[in-house]
Amino acid sequence: MPYLFGGLVLLNAITLGYYLFLKQPSTTQTLKTAKEEITQPLAFTNSAEYIPPIIGSKD
């Protein structure tokens, strides 16, 4: 039983090392879209004029 546990720990360490250090991440469509949205200017709408006045003010 200790050999089985040790083997599983070793297999887990090898798998983790492979995915962390050797395998290069692939660029997904979601990542491409997010990068394009970041580089494009954002549309800004000033919504301060739609805020109601403070309760108790006479505006």
C-alpha distance matrix in Angstrom:
0.0 3.8 5.3 5.1 6.4 8.6 9.8 10.8 12.5 14.3 15.4 16.6 18.5 20.1 21.2 22.6 24.4 25.8 27.3 28.6 30.1 30.7 31.5 35.0 35.7 38.0 41.1 41.3 44.6 43.9 43.6 46.8 48.7 47.6 48.7 52.0 52.6 52.0 54.5 57.2 59.4 58.8 61.5 62.6 64.6 66.2 65.6 67.2 70.4 68.8 67.5 69.7 71.8 70.6 71.5 74.7 76.1 79.4 78.6
3.8 0.0 3.8 5.4 5.1 6.0 8.4 9.9 10.5 12.1 14.0 15.2 16.4 18.2 19.8 20.9 22.3 24.2 25.8 26.7 28.0 28.9 30.1 33.6 34.4 37.0 40.2 40.6 44.0 43.3 42.7 45.8 47.8 46.6 47.5 50.9 51.5 50.7 53.1 55.9 58.1 57.6 60.4 61.5 63.5 65.0 64.6 66.1 69.4 67.9 66.6 68.9 70.8 69.5 70.6 73.8 75.1 78.5 77.6
5.3 3.8 0.0 3.8 5.4 5.0 5.9 8.5 9.8 10.3 12.0 14.0 15.1 16.2 18.0 19.7 20.8 22.3 24.3 25.4 26.4 26.9 28.2 31.8 32.9 35.4 38.7 39.4 42.8 42.4 41.7 44.7 46.9 45.9 46.6 50.0 50.9 50.1 52.4 55.2 57.6 57.3 60.2 61.5 63.7 65.3 65.0 66.7 70.0 68.6 67.5 69.9 71.9 70.8 72.0 75.3 76.4 79.7 78.7
5.1 5.4 3.8 0.0 3.8 5.5 5.0 6.2 8.6 9.8 10.4 12.2 14.2 15.3 16.3 18.2 19.9 21.0 22.6 24.1 25.5 25.8 26.6 30.2 31.0 33.3 36.5 36.9 40.2 39.8 39.4 42.4 44.5 43.6 44.5 47.8 48.6 48.0 50.4 53.1 55.5 55.0 57.8 59.2 61.3 63.1 62.7 64.5 67.7 66.1 65.1 67.5 69.6 68.6 69.8 73.1 74.3 77.5 76.4
6.4 5.1 5.4 3.8 0.0 3.8 5.4 5.1 6.2 8.6 9.8 10.5 12.3 14.3 15.3 16.4 18.3 19.9 21.2 22.3 24.0 24.8 25.7 29.1 29.7 32.2 35.3 35.7 39.0 38.3 37.7 40.9 42.8 41.7 42.6 46.0 46.6 45.9 48.4 51.1 53.3 52.8 55.6 56.8 58.8 60.4 60.0 61.7 64.9 63.4 62.3 64.6 66.6 65.5 66.7 70.0 71.1 74.4 73.4
8.6 6.0 5.0 5.5 3.8 0.0 3.8 5.4 5.1 6.1 8.5 9.8 10.5 12.3 14.2 15.2 16.4 18.3 20.1 20.9 22.1 22.9 24.3 27.7 28.8 31.5 34.7 35.5 39.0 38.4 37.5 40.6 42.8 41.6 42.2 45.7 46.5 45.6 47.8 50.7 53.0 52.7 55.7 56.9 59.1 60.8 60.5 62.2 65.5 64.2 63.1 65.6 67.5 66.5 67.8 71.0 72.0 75.4 74.3
9.8 8.4 5.9 5.0 5.4 3.8 0.0 3.8 5.4 5.1 6.1 8.5 9.8 10.5 12.1 14.1 15.2 16.4 18.4 19.8 20.8 21.1 22.2 25.9 27.0 29.5 32.9 33.6 37.1 36.8 36.1 39.0 41.3 40.4 41.0 44.3 45.4 44.6 46.8 49.6 52.1 51.9 54.9 56.4 58.7 60.5 60.4 62.2 65.5 64.1 63.2 65.8 67.9 67.1 68.4 71.8 72.7 75.9 74.7
10.8 9.9 8.5 6.2 5.1 5.4 3.8 0.0 3.8 5.4 5.0 6.0 8.5 9.8 10.4 12.0 14.1 15.2 16.5 18.0 19.7 20.1 20.8 24.2 24.9 27.3 30.5 31.0 34.4 33.9 33.3 36.4 38.5 37.5 38.4 41.7 42.5 41.9 44.2 46.9 49.4 49.0 51.9 53.3 55.5 57.3 57.1 58.9 62.2 60.7 59.8 62.3 64.5 63.7 65.0 68.4 69.3 72.5 71.3
12.5 10.5 9.8 8.6 6.2 5.1 5.4 3.8 0.0 3.8 5.5 5.1 6.2 8.7 9.9 10.5 12.2 14.2 15.5 16.2 17.9 19.0 20.0 23.3 24.1 26.9 30.0 30.7 34.2 33.5 32.5 35.7 37.8 36.5 37.2 40.7 41.4 40.5 42.8 45.7 48.0 47.6 50.6 51.9 54.1 55.8 55.6 57.3 60.7 59.4 58.3 60.9 62.9 62.0 63.4 66.7 67.6 70.8 69.6
14.3 12.1 10.3 9.8 8.6 6.1 5.1 5.4 3.8 0.0 3.8 5.4 5.1 6.2 8.6 9.8 10.5 12.3 14.4 15.2 16.1 16.8 18.3 21.8 23.1 26.0 29.3 30.4 34.0 33.6 32.5 35.4 37.8 36.7 37.1 40.5 41.6 40.6 42.6 45.6 48.1 48.1 51.2 52.6 55.1 56.9 56.9 58.7 62.0 60.9 60.0 62.7 64.8 63.9 65.5 68.8 69.6 72.8 71.4
15.4 14.0 12.0 10.4 9.8 8.5 6.1 5.0 5.5 3.8 0.0 3.8 5.5 5.1 6.1 8.5 9.9 10.6 12.4 14.2 15.3 15.4 16.3 19.9 21.0 23.5 26.9 27.7 31.3 31.1 30.2 33.0 35.5 34.7 35.2 38.5 39.6 39.0 41.0 43.8 46.5 46.4 49.5 51.1 53.5 55.5 55.5 57.5 60.8 59.5 58.8 61.6 63.8 63.1 64.7 68.1 68.8 71.9 70.5
16.6 15.2 14.0 12.2 10.5 9.8 8.5 6.0 5.1 5.4 3.8 0.0 3.8 5.5 5.1 6.0 8.5 9.8 10.7 12.0 14.0 14.8 15.3 18.6 19.2 21.9 25.0 25.7 29.3 28.7 27.8 30.8 33.1 32.0 32.6 36.0 36.9 36.2 38.4 41.2 43.7 43.4 46.4 47.9 50.3 52.1 52.1 54.0 57.3 56.0 55.3 58.0 60.1 59.4 61.0 64.4 65.1 68.2 66.8
18.5 16.4 15.1 14.2 12.3 10.5 9.8 8.5 6.2 5.1 5.5 3.8 0.0 3.8 5.5 5.1 6.0 8.5 10.1 10.4 11.7 13.0 14.4 17.6 18.7 21.8 25.0 26.2 29.8 29.3 27.9 30.8 33.3 32.0 32.2 35.8 36.8 35.7 37.7 40.8 43.2 43.2 46.3 47.7 50.3 52.1 52.2 54.0 57.4 56.4 55.5 58.3 60.4 59.6 61.3 64.7 65.2 68.4 66.9
20.1 18.2 16.2 15.3 14.3 12.3 10.5 9.8 8.7 6.2 5.1 5.5 3.8 0.0 3.8 5.5 5.1 6.1 8.8 9.9 10.4 10.7 12.2 15.7 17.4 20.2 23.6 25.1 28.8 28.8 27.3 30.0 32.7 31.8 31.8 35.2 36.6 35.6 37.4 40.4 43.1 43.4 46.6 48.3 50.9 52.9 53.3 55.2 58.5 57.6 57.0 59.9 62.0 61.5 63.3 66.7 67.1 70.2 68.6
21.2 19.8 18.0 16.3 15.3 14.2 12.1 10.4 9.9 8.6 6.1 5.1 5.5 3.8 0.0 3.8 5.5 5.1 6.3 8.6 10.1 10.1 10.4 13.9 14.9 17.5 20.8 21.9 25.6 25.5 24.4 27.1 29.7 28.9 29.2 32.5 33.8 33.1 35.0 37.9 40.6 40.7 43.8 45.6 48.2 50.3 50.6 52.6 55.8 54.8 54.3 57.2 59.5 59.1 60.9 64.3 64.7 67.7 66.0
22.6 20.9 19.7 18.2 16.4 15.2 14.1 12.0 10.5 9.8 8.5 6.0 5.1 5.5 3.8 0.0 3.8 5.4 5.3 6.0 8.4 9.8 10.3 13.2 13.8 16.9 19.9 21.1 24.7 24.2 22.8 25.7 28.2 26.9 27.2 30.7 31.8 30.8 32.8 35.8 38.3 38.3 41.5 43.1 45.6 47.6 47.9 49.8 53.1 52.1 51.5 54.4 56.6 56.0 57.9 61.3 61.7 64.7 63.1
24.4 22.3 20.8 19.9 18.3 16.4 15.2 14.1 12.2 10.5 9.9 8.5 6.0 5.1 5.5 3.8 0.0 3.8 5.6 5.2 5.7 7.3 9.1 12.0 13.7 17.0 20.1 22.0 25.7 25.5 23.6 26.2 29.0 27.8 27.5 31.0 32.4 31.2 32.8 36.0 38.6 39.0 42.3 44.0 46.8 48.7 49.3 51.1 54.4 53.7 53.1 56.2 58.2 57.8 59.8 63.1 63.3 66.4 64.7
25.8 24.2 22.3 21.0 19.9 18.3 16.4 15.2 14.2 12.3 10.6 9.8 8.5 6.1 5.1 5.4 3.8 0.0 3.8 5.6 5.6 5.0 6.1 9.6 11.5 14.5 17.9 19.7 23.5 23.8 22.1 24.4 27.4 26.6 26.4 29.6 31.3 30.4 31.9 35.0 37.8 38.4 41.7 43.6 46.4 48.6 49.3 51.4 54.6 53.8 53.5 56.6 58.8 58.6 60.7 64.1 64.2 67.1 65.2
27.3 25.8 24.3 22.6 21.2 20.1 18.4 16.5 15.5 14.4 12.4 10.7 10.1 8.8 6.3 5.3 5.6 3.8 0.0 3.8 5.9 6.1 5.2 8.0 8.7 11.8 15.0 16.6 20.3 20.3 18.6 21.2 24.0 23.1 23.1 26.4 27.9 27.2 28.8 31.8 34.6 35.0 38.2 40.1 42.8 45.1 45.6 47.8 50.9 50.1 49.8 53.0 55.2 55.1 57.1 60.6 60.7 63.6 61.6
28.6 26.7 25.4 24.1 22.3 20.9 19.8 18.0 16.2 15.2 14.2 12.0 10.4 9.9 8.6 6.0 5.2 5.6 3.8 0.0 3.8 6.3 6.8 8.5 9.3 13.0 15.7 17.6 21.3 20.9 18.7 21.3 24.1 22.8 22.4 26.0 27.3 26.0 27.7 30.9 33.5 33.9 37.2 38.9 41.8 43.7 44.4 46.4 49.7 49.0 48.6 51.7 53.8 53.5 55.7 59.0 59.1 62.0 60.2
30.1 28.0 26.4 25.5 24.0 22.1 20.8 19.7 17.9 16.1 15.3 14.0 11.7 10.4 10.1 8.4 5.7 5.6 5.9 3.8 0.0 3.8 6.1 7.8 10.1 13.6 16.5 19.0 22.7 22.8 20.3 22.4 25.5 24.4 23.5 26.9 28.7 27.2 28.4 31.8 34.5 35.3 38.8 40.6 43.6 45.6 46.6 48.5 51.8 51.3 51.0 54.3 56.3 56.1 58.4 61.7 61.5 64.5 62.5
30.7 28.9 26.9 25.8 24.8 22.9 21.1 20.1 19.0 16.8 15.4 14.8 13.0 10.7 10.1 9.8 7.3 5.0 6.1 6.3 3.8 0.0 3.8 6.3 9.5 12.4 15.7 18.4 22.1 22.7 20.5 22.2 25.5 24.9 24.0 27.2 29.3 28.2 29.2 32.4 35.4 36.4 39.8 41.9 45.0 47.2 48.3 50.4 53.5 53.1 53.0 56.3 58.5 58.4 60.7 64.1 63.9 66.7 64.6
31.5 30.1 28.2 26.6 25.7 24.3 22.2 20.8 20.0 18.3 16.3 15.3 14.4 12.2 10.4 10.3 9.1 6.1 5.2 6.8 6.1 3.8 0.0 3.8 6.3 9.0 12.5 14.9 18.6 19.4 17.5 19.2 22.5 22.2 21.5 24.5 26.7 26.0 27.0 30.1 33.2 34.1 37.4 39.6 42.6 45.1 46.0 48.3 51.4 50.7 50.8 54.1 56.5 56.6 58.9 62.3 62.1 64.8 62.7
35.0 33.6 31.8 30.2 29.1 27.7 25.9 24.2 23.3 21.8 19.9 18.6 17.6 15.7 13.9 13.2 12.0 9.6 8.0 8.5 7.8 6.3 3.8 0.0 3.8 6.4 9.5 12.4 16.0 17.0 14.6 16.0 19.5 19.2 18.2 21.1 23.4 22.7 23.5 26.6 29.8 30.9 34.2 36.6 39.7 42.2 43.3 45.7 48.7 48.2 48.4 51.8 54.2 54.5 56.9 60.3 59.9 62.5 60.2
35.7 34.4 32.9 31.0 29.7 28.8 27.0 24.9 24.1 23.1 21.0 19.2 18.7 17.4 14.9 13.8 13.7 11.5 8.7 9.3 10.1 9.5 6.3 3.8 0.0 3.8 6.5 9.1 12.7 13.3 11.1 13.0 16.2 15.8 15.3 18.3 20.4 19.9 21.1 24.0 27.1 27.9 31.1 33.5 36.5 39.0 40.0 42.5 45.4 44.8 45.0 48.4 50.9 51.2 53.6 57.0 56.7 59.3 57.0
38.0 37.0 35.4 33.3 32.2 31.5 29.5 27.3 26.9 26.0 23.5 21.9 21.8 20.2 17.5 16.9 17.0 14.5 11.8 13.0 13.6 12.4 9.0 6.4 3.8 0.0 3.8 6.2 9.8 11.2 9.6 10.7 14.0 14.5 14.2 16.6 18.9 19.1 20.1 22.6 26.0 26.8 29.9 32.5 35.5 38.3 39.3 42.0 44.8 44.1 44.6 48.0 50.7 51.3 53.7 57.2 56.7 59.1 56.7
41.1 40.2 38.7 36.5 35.3 34.7 32.9 30.5 30.0 29.3 26.9 25.0 25.0 23.6 20.8 19.9 20.1 17.9 15.0 15.7 16.5 15.7 12.5 9.5 6.5 3.8 0.0 3.8 6.8 8.3 6.3 6.9 10.4 11.1 10.7 12.9 15.3 15.7 16.6 18.9 22.4 23.3 26.3 29.0 32.0 34.9 36.1 38.9 41.5 40.9 41.6 45.1 47.8 48.5 51.0 54.5 53.9 56.2 53.6
41.3 40.6 39.4 36.9 35.7 35.5 33.6 31.0 30.7 30.4 27.7 25.7 26.2 25.1 21.9 21.1 22.0 19.7 16.6 17.6 19.0 18.4 14.9 12.4 9.1 6.2 3.8 0.0 3.8 5.4 5.3 6.4 8.8 10.0 10.8 12.6 14.5 15.6 17.0 18.7 22.1 22.5 25.2 28.0 30.7 33.7 34.6 37.5 40.0 39.1 39.9 43.3 46.1 47.0 49.3 52.9 52.4 54.6 52.1
44.6 44.0 42.8 40.2 39.0 39.0 37.1 34.4 34.2 34.0 31.3 29.3 29.8 28.8 25.6 24.7 25.7 23.5 20.3 21.3 22.7 22.1 18.6 16.0 12.7 9.8 6.8 3.8 0.0 3.8 5.4 5.0 6.2 8.6 9.9 10.6 12.3 14.3 15.6 16.6 20.0 20.3 22.7 25.7 28.2 31.5 32.4 35.5 37.7 36.8 37.9 41.3 44.3 45.4 47.7 51.3 50.7 52.7 50.0
43.9 43.3 42.4 39.8 38.3 38.4 36.8 33.9 33.5 33.6 31.1 28.7 29.3 28.8 25.5 24.2 25.5 23.8 20.3 20.9 22.8 22.7 19.4 17.0 13.3 11.2 8.3 5.4 3.8 0.0 3.8 5.5 5.1 6.2 8.7 10.0 10.6 12.4 14.5 15.5 18.5 18.2 20.6 23.3 25.7 28.8 29.5 32.5 34.9 33.9 34.7 38.1 41.0 42.0 44.3 47.8 47.4 49.5 46.9
43.6 42.7 41.7 39.4 37.7 37.5 36.1 33.3 32.5 32.5 30.2 27.8 27.9 27.3 24.4 22.8 23.6 22.1 18.6 18.7 20.3 20.5 17.5 14.6 11.1 9.6 6.3 5.3 5.4 3.8 0.0 3.8 5.4 5.1 6.2 8.6 9.9 10.6 12.5 14.4 17.4 17.7 20.6 23.2 26.0 28.9 29.9 32.7 35.3 34.6 35.3 38.8 41.5 42.3 44.8 48.3 47.7 49.9 47.3
46.8 45.8 44.7 42.4 40.9 40.6 39.0 36.4 35.7 35.4 33.0 30.8 30.8 30.0 27.1 25.7 26.2 24.4 21.2 21.3 22.4 22.2 19.2 16.0 13.0 10.7 6.9 6.4 5.0 5.5 3.8 0.0 3.8 5.5 5.2 6.3 8.7 10.0 10.8 12.5 16.0 16.8 19.7 22.7 25.6 28.7 30.1 33.0 35.4 34.9 36.0 39.6 42.3 43.5 46.1 49.5 48.6 50.6 47.9
48.7 47.8 46.9 44.5 42.8 42.8 41.3 38.5 37.8 37.8 35.5 33.1 33.3 32.7 29.7 28.2 29.0 27.4 24.0 24.1 25.5 25.5 22.5 19.5 16.2 14.0 10.4 8.8 6.2 5.1 5.4 3.8 0.0 3.8 5.5 5.1 6.2 8.7 10.1 10.7 13.9 14.2 16.6 19.7 22.4 25.7 26.9 30.0 32.2 31.6 32.8 36.3 39.2 40.5 43.0 46.5 45.6 47.5 44.7
47.6 46.6 45.9 43.6 41.7 41.6 40.4 37.5 36.5 36.7 34.7 32.0 32.0 31.8 28.9 26.9 27.8 26.6 23.1 22.8 24.4 24.9 22.2 19.2 15.8 14.5 11.1 10.0 8.6 6.2 5.1 5.5 3.8 0.0 3.8 5.4 5.1 6.2 8.8 10.0 12.7 12.7 15.5 18.1 21.0 23.9 25.0 27.9 30.4 29.9 30.8 34.3 37.0 38.0 40.7 44.1 43.3 45.4 42.7
48.7 47.5 46.6 44.5 42.6 42.2 41.0 38.4 37.2 37.1 35.2 32.6 32.2 31.8 29.2 27.2 27.5 26.4 23.1 22.4 23.5 24.0 21.5 18.2 15.3 14.2 10.7 10.8 9.9 8.7 6.2 5.2 5.5 3.8 0.0 3.8 5.4 5.1 6.3 8.7 11.9 12.9 16.2 18.8 22.1 24.9 26.5 29.2 31.8 31.7 32.6 36.2 38.7 39.8 42.6 45.9 44.9 46.9 44.1
52.0 50.9 50.0 47.8 46.0 45.7 44.3 41.7 40.7 40.5 38.5 36.0 35.8 35.2 32.5 30.7 31.0 29.6 26.4 26.0 26.9 27.2 24.5 21.1 18.3 16.6 12.9 12.6 10.6 10.0 8.6 6.3 5.1 5.4 3.8 0.0 3.8 5.4 5.3 6.2 9.8 11.2 14.2 17.3 20.5 23.7 25.5 28.4 30.6 30.6 31.9 35.6 38.2 39.6 42.5 45.7 44.5 46.3 43.3
52.6 51.5 50.9 48.6 46.6 46.5 45.4 42.5 41.4 41.6 39.6 36.9 36.8 36.6 33.8 31.8 32.4 31.3 27.9 27.3 28.7 29.3 26.7 23.4 20.4 18.9 15.3 14.5 12.3 10.6 9.9 8.7 6.2 5.1 5.4 3.8 0.0 3.8 5.5 5.2 7.9 8.1 11.0 14.0 17.1 20.2 21.8 24.8 27.0 26.9 28.2 31.8 34.5 35.9 38.7 42.0 40.8 42.6 39.7
52.0 50.7 50.1 48.0 45.9 45.6 44.6 41.9 40.5 40.6 39.0 36.2 35.7 35.6 33.1 30.8 31.2 30.4 27.2 26.0 27.2 28.2 26.0 22.7 19.9 19.1 15.7 15.6 14.3 12.4 10.6 10.0 8.7 6.2 5.1 5.4 3.8 0.0 3.8 5.5 7.5 8.2 11.8 14.1 17.5 20.1 22.0 24.5 27.1 27.3 28.2 31.9 34.2 35.4 38.4 41.5 40.3 42.3 39.5
54.5 53.1 52.4 50.4 48.4 47.8 46.8 44.2 42.8 42.6 41.0 38.4 37.7 37.4 35.0 32.8 32.8 31.9 28.8 27.7 28.4 29.2 27.0 23.5 21.1 20.1 16.6 17.0 15.6 14.5 12.5 10.8 10.1 8.8 6.3 5.3 5.5 3.8 0.0 3.8 6.5 8.9 12.4 15.0 18.6 21.3 23.6 26.1 28.5 29.0 30.2 34.0 36.2 37.5 40.7 43.7 42.2 44.0 41.0
57.2 55.9 55.2 53.1 51.1 50.7 49.6 46.9 45.7 45.6 43.8 41.2 40.8 40.4 37.9 35.8 36.0 35.0 31.8 30.9 31.8 32.4 30.1 26.6 24.0 22.6 18.9 18.7 16.6 15.5 14.4 12.5 10.7 10.0 8.7 6.2 5.2 5.5 3.8 0.0 3.8 6.4 9.3 12.4 15.9 18.9 21.3 24.0 26.0 26.6 28.1 31.9 34.3 35.9 39.1 42.1 40.4 42.0 38.8
59.4 58.1 57.6 55.5 53.3 53.0 52.1 49.4 48.0 48.1 46.5 43.7 43.2 43.1 40.6 38.3 38.6 37.8 34.6 33.5 34.5 35.4 33.2 29.8 27.1 26.0 22.4 22.1 20.0 18.5 17.4 16.0 13.9 12.7 11.9 9.8 7.9 7.5 6.5 3.8 0.0 3.8 6.6 9.1 12.8 15.5 18.2 20.7 22.7 23.6 25.2 28.9 31.1 32.8 36.1 39.0 37.2 38.6 35.4
58.8 57.6 57.3 55.0 52.8 52.7 51.9 49.0 47.6 48.1 46.4 43.4 43.2 43.4 40.7 38.3 39.0 38.4 35.0 33.9 35.3 36.4 34.1 30.9 27.9 26.8 23.3 22.5 20.3 18.2 17.7 16.8 14.2 12.7 12.9 11.2 8.1 8.2 8.9 6.4 3.8 0.0 3.8 6.2 9.7 12.6 15.0 17.6 19.7 20.3 21.8 25.6 27.9 29.6 32.8 35.7 34.1 35.6 32.5
61.5 60.4 60.2 57.8 55.6 55.7 54.9 51.9 50.6 51.2 49.5 46.4 46.3 46.6 43.8 41.5 42.3 41.7 38.2 37.2 38.8 39.8 37.4 34.2 31.1 29.9 26.3 25.2 22.7 20.6 20.6 19.7 16.6 15.5 16.2 14.2 11.0 11.8 12.4 9.3 6.6 3.8 0.0 3.8 6.7 10.1 12.4 15.4 17.0 17.5 19.5 23.2 25.6 27.7 30.8 33.7 32.0 33.2 29.9
62.6 61.5 61.5 59.2 56.8 56.9 56.4 53.3 51.9 52.6 51.1 47.9 47.7 48.3 45.6 43.1 44.0 43.6 40.1 38.9 40.6 41.9 39.6 36.6 33.5 32.5 29.0 28.0 25.7 23.3 23.2 22.7 19.7 18.1 18.8 17.3 14.0 14.1 15.0 12.4 9.1 6.2 3.8 0.0 3.8 6.5 9.2 11.8 13.6 14.5 16.2 20.0 22.2 24.2 27.5 30.3 28.4 29.7 26.5
64.6 63.5 63.7 61.3 58.8 59.1 58.7 55.5 54.1 55.1 53.5 50.3 50.3 50.9 48.2 45.6 46.8 46.4 42.8 41.8 43.6 45.0 42.6 39.7 36.5 35.5 32.0 30.7 28.2 25.7 26.0 25.6 22.4 21.0 22.1 20.5 17.1 17.5 18.6 15.9 12.8 9.7 6.7 3.8 0.0 3.8 6.0 9.1 10.3 11.0 13.1 16.7 19.1 21.5 24.6 27.4 25.5 26.6 23.3
66.2 65.0 65.3 63.1 60.4 60.8 60.5 57.3 55.8 56.9 55.5 52.1 52.1 52.9 50.3 47.6 48.7 48.6 45.1 43.7 45.6 47.2 45.1 42.2 39.0 38.3 34.9 33.7 31.5 28.8 28.9 28.7 25.7 23.9 24.9 23.7 20.2 20.1 21.3 18.9 15.5 12.6 10.1 6.5 3.8 0.0 3.8 5.7 7.2 8.7 10.5 14.1 16.0 18.3 21.6 24.2 22.1 23.2 20.0
65.6 64.6 65.0 62.7 60.0 60.5 60.4 57.1 55.6 56.9 55.5 52.1 52.2 53.3 50.6 47.9 49.3 49.3 45.6 44.4 46.6 48.3 46.0 43.3 40.0 39.3 36.1 34.6 32.4 29.5 29.9 30.1 26.9 25.0 26.5 25.5 21.8 22.0 23.6 21.3 18.2 15.0 12.4 9.2 6.0 3.8 0.0 3.8 5.5 5.5 7.1 10.8 13.2 15.6 18.6 21.4 19.7 21.0 17.9
67.2 66.1 66.7 64.5 61.7 62.2 62.2 58.9 57.3 58.7 57.5 54.0 54.0 55.2 52.6 49.8 51.1 51.4 47.8 46.4 48.5 50.4 48.3 45.7 42.5 42.0 38.9 37.5 35.5 32.5 32.7 33.0 30.0 27.9 29.2 28.4 24.8 24.5 26.1 24.0 20.7 17.6 15.4 11.8 9.1 5.7 3.8 0.0 3.8 5.4 5.5 9.0 10.5 12.7 16.1 18.6 16.6 18.0 15.0
70.4 69.4 70.0 67.7 64.9 65.5 65.5 62.2 60.7 62.0 60.8 57.3 57.4 58.5 55.8 53.1 54.4 54.6 50.9 49.7 51.8 53.5 51.4 48.7 45.4 44.8 41.5 40.0 37.7 34.9 35.3 35.4 32.2 30.4 31.8 30.6 27.0 27.1 28.5 26.0 22.7 19.7 17.0 13.6 10.3 7.2 5.5 3.8 0.0 3.8 5.6 8.1 9.7 12.8 15.9 18.1 15.7 16.4 13.0
68.8 67.9 68.6 66.1 63.4 64.2 64.1 60.7 59.4 60.9 59.5 56.0 56.4 57.6 54.8 52.1 53.7 53.8 50.1 49.0 51.3 53.1 50.7 48.2 44.8 44.1 40.9 39.1 36.8 33.9 34.6 34.9 31.6 29.9 31.7 30.6 26.9 27.3 29.0 26.6 23.6 20.3 17.5 14.5 11.0 8.7 5.5 5.4 3.8 0.0 3.8 6.3 9.2 12.3 14.7 17.4 15.8 16.6 13.6
67.5 66.6 67.5 65.1 62.3 63.1 63.2 59.8 58.3 60.0 58.8 55.3 55.5 57.0 54.3 51.5 53.1 53.5 49.8 48.6 51.0 53.0 50.8 48.4 45.0 44.6 41.6 39.9 37.9 34.7 35.3 36.0 32.8 30.8 32.6 31.9 28.2 28.2 30.2 28.1 25.2 21.8 19.5 16.2 13.1 10.5 7.1 5.5 5.6 3.8 0.0 3.8 6.5 8.9 11.6 14.5 13.2 14.8 12.3
69.7 68.9 69.9 67.5 64.6 65.6 65.8 62.3 60.9 62.7 61.6 58.0 58.3 59.9 57.2 54.4 56.2 56.6 53.0 51.7 54.3 56.3 54.1 51.8 48.4 48.0 45.1 43.3 41.3 38.1 38.8 39.6 36.3 34.3 36.2 35.6 31.8 31.9 34.0 31.9 28.9 25.6 23.2 20.0 16.7 14.1 10.8 9.0 8.1 6.3 3.8 0.0 3.8 6.6 8.5 11.4 10.4 11.8 9.7
71.8 70.8 71.9 69.6 66.6 67.5 67.9 64.5 62.9 64.8 63.8 60.1 60.4 62.0 59.5 56.6 58.2 58.8 55.2 53.8 56.3 58.5 56.5 54.2 50.9 50.7 47.8 46.1 44.3 41.0 41.5 42.3 39.2 37.0 38.7 38.2 34.5 34.2 36.2 34.3 31.1 27.9 25.6 22.2 19.1 16.0 13.2 10.5 9.7 9.2 6.5 3.8 0.0 3.8 6.3 8.4 6.8 8.5 6.8
70.6 69.5 70.8 68.6 65.5 66.5 67.1 63.7 62.0 63.9 63.1 59.4 59.6 61.5 59.1 56.0 57.8 58.6 55.1 53.5 56.1 58.4 56.6 54.5 51.2 51.3 48.5 47.0 45.4 42.0 42.3 43.5 40.5 38.0 39.8 39.6 35.9 35.4 37.5 35.9 32.8 29.6 27.7 24.2 21.5 18.3 15.6 12.7 12.8 12.3 8.9 6.6 3.8 0.0 3.8 6.2 5.7 8.9 8.7
71.5 70.6 72.0 69.8 66.7 67.8 68.4 65.0 63.4 65.5 64.7 61.0 61.3 63.3 60.9 57.9 59.8 60.7 57.1 55.7 58.4 60.7 58.9 56.9 53.6 53.7 51.0 49.3 47.7 44.3 44.8 46.1 43.0 40.7 42.6 42.5 38.7 38.4 40.7 39.1 36.1 32.8 30.8 27.5 24.6 21.6 18.6 16.1 15.9 14.7 11.6 8.5 6.3 3.8 0.0 3.8 5.7 8.7 9.8
74.7 73.8 75.3 73.1 70.0 71.0 71.8 68.4 66.7 68.8 68.1 64.4 64.7 66.7 64.3 61.3 63.1 64.1 60.6 59.0 61.7 64.1 62.3 60.3 57.0 57.2 54.5 52.9 51.3 47.8 48.3 49.5 46.5 44.1 45.9 45.7 42.0 41.5 43.7 42.1 39.0 35.7 33.7 30.3 27.4 24.2 21.4 18.6 18.1 17.4 14.5 11.4 8.4 6.2 3.8 0.0 3.8 6.6 9.0
76.1 75.1 76.4 74.3 71.1 72.0 72.7 69.3 67.6 69.6 68.8 65.1 65.2 67.1 64.7 61.7 63.3 64.2 60.7 59.1 61.5 63.9 62.1 59.9 56.7 56.7 53.9 52.4 50.7 47.4 47.7 48.6 45.6 43.3 44.9 44.5 40.8 40.3 42.2 40.4 37.2 34.1 32.0 28.4 25.5 22.1 19.7 16.6 15.7 15.8 13.2 10.4 6.8 5.7 5.7 3.8 0.0 3.8 5.7
79.4 78.5 79.7 77.5 74.4 75.4 75.9 72.5 70.8 72.8 71.9 68.2 68.4 70.2 67.7 64.7 66.4 67.1 63.6 62.0 64.5 66.7 64.8 62.5 59.3 59.1 56.2 54.6 52.7 49.5 49.9 50.6 47.5 45.4 46.9 46.3 42.6 42.3 44.0 42.0 38.6 35.6 33.2 29.7 26.6 23.2 21.0 18.0 16.4 16.6 14.8 11.8 8.5 8.9 8.7 6.6 3.8 0.0 3.8
78.6 77.6 78.7 76.4 73.4 74.3 74.7 71.3 69.6 71.4 70.5 66.8 66.9 68.6 66.0 63.1 64.7 65.2 61.6 60.2 62.5 64.6 62.7 60.2 57.0 56.7 53.6 52.1 50.0 46.9 47.3 47.9 44.7 42.7 44.1 43.3 39.7 39.5 41.0 38.8 35.4 32.5 29.9 26.5 23.3 20.0 17.9 15.0 13.0 13.6 12.3 9.7 6.8 8.7 9.8 9.0 5.7 3.8 0.0
